[in-house]
């Protein structure tokens, strides 16, 4: 099998000190002492964050207090308090600070979380918190107060009357610049060498004051852990911070834009020693938020653009990417307009960025909103699951999980009279019911579970976690807790598994083309800098084939063009969007084997990564996507990686910025699907990379064979015909024979984005059309000068 793109494992521990788990094995801190499932509280921190805090608390010596600022519903509280029980000298109680009232400030942060936890603005949730922590309340000292933004020195005593050393300070309350200063000056001054400060929102770009202040304190705090995939960073105190606290920046404006930019350059330089050069771009998000707050519109747009491109590349894999980022980018044009007072070039660039963000936010590349499996496949899976339940006598069931997947499931009425859904169980309900079915917590199901014999997980993205929660709450001897999606995935043979097991296919199982029927020269080759004659035509004829079961694959003429382009480009990394049977995948692998024989610096051969939104061929569910590649070129599968159930968005996330040499787009041909595929990958492409488009003459092909319905499938046709930069296609006199072409990305990839977005404003051929929010974003880009 080919190697996956070289995405390094994110290092959680930043210092040389080793961490071992209970068995004595070396591990990352987040794996050393996982928080038991029964102790987890449904709230904001990621599971790994709670696992990390559980371990960290277990390492404390009891030499100082443990303080948590901003507990919300207490996920971190549970992890810390239960972790202290493992410590050699536990220090109780944990001092927990919060207003215990849902915020009413209307900020993006508060709006994002309130609805998810069933809270209204201003609602007091202290009773709910106490209920969640009933068995550990004796270990907690709850301090229900509003931490002020500014405090005089005499007020610090009333906020922290202990006035004693703190060994662990866990902070998630620094929601603005002044509160963070107050926190450091009131509580941080009591940290002593060896103490730990955990900044839970450090990687959140909308909180730029955190990395700025901690950079100022770099001589007294050293980073020790970045909790993988979360926004949390832990720092160890190395010297008394008190003398430096009065020197911290209290005004975000600094002196001027140049000073701010230089500070952020130094911040990134400092953190590159811990994150690496590829990941340090995450701090451009902080700079963007800082710049817009200081009315530096140009810097904000430029920095936001860098962060946005990084966030959808392989450079962000394993790192925290803000769920609030799209909302920030979507509002950026209005923020700039309100500050600049006119339609500026900065606002124009911000509109382009906002439109891109909106495209990704509504997941318009064919993926269902609830997870990672297309809607039609989810329907098939659930029909089968419900049939199996009915046949086994499970006629009354409960669903576990009240998220978007359950919303989709009930909207599509996939239940039928033989199987009744009694209720929906959820750890933290946001409503009382969903489509008329009651939603209850596991501890409150009561009579609703009468005659229920199966509790079925309802999520295609987080099924494993939901099953674990259900197993912890309910007796499997009494209730069936089946696997829905994961069971199917385990039972299926994936294309990669086929690769390892497939024996060479007998010659007569493949349909081949005779060399004499192939054109040995083509005038379009001159546009690629090649001689018009094809010296390799014999080698191509031996390689080009298709299994007898395959359907709708690239024909020999189109495949010759692919070989022409690969001969000219000599790519190292090829991406295909739309695998289907895998014949074209085999064609490209054969071309790479013929033209790209050198190993690169990592000892790898040129490779093709093929992505398809389906897991099985659209025309034959008996075959996995890409299965033909293993039959046609079994000897070249070390150059091939098939990615089923994946889209162009995944292709971008699997590659670094500017890593892809050539792309073949052959998925959904309806407008604007090819444009969306290209827009998703634009920053992953190298400057001047070629993008091959199939079915660019589908109207002419349809007319030649009497398919009049094909004249409304013009996505690839439009994209190629209107491409304003370099392009090439075959030059046969019959347009139907020129059904493939290639467009070239400009030297500066961003120059193509305005054209692609403008193309999206044309009427869509896809079934649902663009959501209104996206229409508004796209129309705004048309109004502004580009």
Secondary structure as UniProt FT lines:
FT   TURN            22..23
FT   HELIX           29..32
FT   HELIX           37..39
FT   HELIX           47..58
FT   STRAND          65..69
FT   TURN            72..73
FT   HELIX           75..84
FT   TURN            85..86
FT   TURN            88..89
FT   STRAND          94..98
FT   HELIX           108..114
FT   HELIX           115..117
FT   TURN            121..122
FT   HELIX           126..132
FT   HELIX           134..139
FT   STRAND          140..144
FT   HELIX           153..159
FT   TURN            161..162
FT   STRAND          166..171
FT   HELIX           177..186
FT   HELIX           188..190
FT   STRAND          191..199
FT   TURN            200..203
FT   TURN            205..206
FT   HELIX           208..216
FT   TURN            217..220
FT   STRAND          221..226
FT   TURN            228..229
FT   STRAND          233..237
FT   HELIX           242..245
FT   TURN            246..247
FT   TURN            252..253
FT   HELIX           257..275
FT   TURN            277..279
FT   HELIX           280..282
FT   HELIX           283..293
FT   TURN            294..295
FT   HELIX           297..311
FT   HELIX           314..316
FT   TURN            317..318
FT   TURN            323..324
FT   HELIX           325..340
FT   HELIX           345..361
FT   TURN            362..363
FT   TURN            369..370
FT   HELIX           375..391
FT   TURN            392..393
FT   STRAND          396..400
FT   HELIX           404..411
FT   TURN            412..413
FT   TURN            417..418
FT   STRAND          420..425
FT   TURN            427..428
FT   STRAND          433..434
FT   TURN            435..436
FT   STRAND          437..440
FT   HELIX           442..444
FT   HELIX           446..449
FT   TURN            450..451
FT   STRAND          454..457
FT   HELIX           463..473
FT   TURN            476..478
FT   HELIX           485..491
FT   HELIX           495..501
FT   HELIX           507..509
FT   STRAND          510..512
FT   HELIX           515..517
FT   HELIX           523..528
FT   TURN            535..536
FT   HELIX           537..543
FT   STRAND          545..547
FT   TURN            548..549
FT   HELIX           556..569
FT   STRAND          573..577
FT   TURN            580..581
FT   HELIX           583..595
FT   TURN            601..602
FT   STRAND          607..612
FT   STRAND          616..617
FT   TURN            618..619
FT   STRAND          620..624
FT   TURN            625..626
FT   HELIX           627..632
FT   HELIX           634..639
FT   STRAND          640..644
FT   HELIX           648..653
FT   TURN            657..658
FT   STRAND          660..665
FT   TURN            671..672
FT   HELIX           673..681
FT   HELIX           682..684
FT   STRAND          685..694
FT   TURN            696..697
FT   HELIX           698..705
FT   HELIX           708..712
FT   HELIX           715..722
FT   STRAND          727..729
FT   HELIX           735..737
FT   STRAND          740..744
FT   HELIX           749..752
FT   HELIX           753..760
FT   HELIX           772..783
//
